[in-house]
Amino acid sequence: MTKFALFLRLEAKPGQEAAVADFLAGALPLANAESGTTAWFALKFGPSTFGVFDAFADEAGRQAHLNGPIAAALMAKAAELFSAPPNIEKIDLLAAKLPG
């Protein structure tokens, strides 16, 4: 069962909204390559507010993701794209419905 997740809310710097959207959408192939990532979503809440939600079957999968290429690229681009550093929240899932 998928029991672990991460959530990030990201605020784009003025003028960087399209770059943030492209960056997040471009991370999908990397997420697809992660065997420990059960679900991964790039989100847009409003004109300049974005997010990422991802889920994992175990803590090892979550840690592998945090140490993987998406997190590294996000941190490398953070000062350029975001008005504040990414705040990564670890979440415990109580229930989930995922495609089988």
C-alpha positions in Angstrom: 0.0 0.0 0.0 1.1 3.5 -0.7 1.7 5.1 2.7 4.2 7.9 2.2 4.1 11.2 0.2 5.7 14.5 -0.4 4.1 17.9 -1.0 5.7 21.1 -2.3 4.0 24.4 -2.9 6.1 26.7 -5.1 5.6 30.3 -5.9 7.1 31.4 -9.2 9.1 34.6 -9.4 7.4 37.3 -11.5 8.0 36.5 -15.2 9.1 32.9 -14.5 5.6 31.3 -14.5 6.0 29.7 -17.9 9.5 28.5 -17.0 8.2 26.8 -13.8 5.4 25.1 -15.7 7.8 23.8 -18.3 10.3 22.7 -15.7 7.7 20.8 -13.7 6.1 19.2 -16.8 9.6 18.3 -18.1 10.3 16.3 -14.9 7.7 13.6 -15.8 10.1 11.3 -17.6 12.4 11.4 -14.6 9.4 10.5 -12.3 8.4 7.7 -14.6 11.9 6.2 -14.3 11.7 6.1 -10.5 10.7 2.6 -9.5 9.8 3.6 -6.0 7.5 6.5 -7.0 3.9 5.2 -7.0 2.3 8.5 -8.1 3.7 11.9 -9.2 1.7 15.0 -10.0 2.9 18.5 -11.1 0.2 21.0 -10.1 -0.8 24.6 -10.9 -3.0 26.3 -8.3 -3.1 29.8 -9.9 -1.2 32.1 -12.2 2.1 31.9 -10.2 1.5 29.1 -7.7 2.6 25.6 -8.5 3.1 22.4 -6.6 4.3 18.8 -6.7 2.6 15.8 -5.0 4.2 12.4 -5.1 3.6 9.2 -3.3 5.6 6.1 -2.4 5.0 2.6 -1.0 7.8 2.9 1.6 10.3 5.3 3.2 13.1 4.0 1.0 11.2 5.1 -2.1 10.6 8.5 -0.7 14.3 8.9 0.3 15.4 7.7 -3.1 13.2 10.4 -4.7 14.5 13.1 -2.3 18.1 12.1 -3.3 17.3 11.8 -7.0 17.5 13.9 -10.1 14.2 15.7 -9.8 15.1 17.0 -6.3 18.6 17.9 -7.4 17.3 19.9 -10.5 14.6 21.6 -8.4 17.2 22.8 -5.9 19.6 23.9 -8.6 16.9 26.0 -10.3 15.3 27.3 -7.0 16.9 30.7 -6.9 16.2 31.4 -10.5 12.6 30.2 -10.6 11.0 30.6 -7.2 10.3 33.6 -4.9 11.1 31.4 -1.8 13.1 28.2 -1.3 11.0 25.0 -1.9 9.4 23.7 1.3 9.2 20.0 1.1 6.6 18.5 3.4 6.7 14.8 4.3 3.2 13.4 4.5 1.8 10.1 5.8 -1.1 8.8 3.7 -4.1 7.4 5.5 -5.8 6.0 2.4 -5.2 6.1 -1.4 -6.9 5.0 -4.6 -4.4 4.5 -7.4 -4.7 2.9 -10.8 -3.8 -0.8 -10.7 
